[in-house]
Amino acid sequence: MDATRHDAFFLDLDGTLIETTPTPDEARATPRVRDVLFRLARATDGATMIVSGRAIAKVDELLGLRLPVAGQHGAEMRFLNPAFDDIRIGISGYDRLLARCAGIARTCGDARVEAKNPTIALHLSRADPAFDRLLQKVGRLAAASHGRLACIVAHNVVELRPADIHKGMAVAGAAMFGPFGGRRPIFAGNDTPDIDGFRAAEARGGFGIAVGTPQPGARHLLASPDALLDALDAVAGSA
Ligand SMILES: [Mg+2]
């Protein structure tokens, strides 16, 4: 099967292509990750997109490679196609929201606020006894937003994002643009925020691949980022 001509790849980064680390700043991409992504992007004529909770600038820094990226769960999208403008979604009252989150963080152990605009991440180890309190308080903030904000929890992080922005939207959005349009979407991810991506891929005739642990909506399971790299390597190599 000539997968590379007909498929579009949407790949989460942390825990999917690279191993998760206690804090996001410790994460590193190995030369193999860069090599496989570079070759996959070439083999798919550019239909390879990183879909991450990280901001695009952080994804670039971590990978040392410029690829199409849906950053902040799709609130920022960069296609690397001169025919399509980059997308950046904003929310009103961001500074006020950020101040509220900073206030919450001060009452929750070592929680650290990351302002990405429009999303806000509150980083804290799940092993920290204050994690549940952090989740509860951020959840209340989202609940009081009248449906404007969603609270999502992933590995050592609680995040606030605009409610209508999620990784499934990033897949649907990319499908409107070349070279992603008309291809079968394959979404690989490892965590709760990726579930929307799996479902969007499935709804468009593609499928999801969970990495590490089974995830709702993902049809396939691979044991680790290394196993995913092996599979992507084979696809890139067959081009
Ligand atoms: Mg992940």
Residues whose N, C-alpha, C, O or C-beta is under 5 A from the ligand:
A	BS01	MG	D12 L13 D14 G15 T16 N190 D191
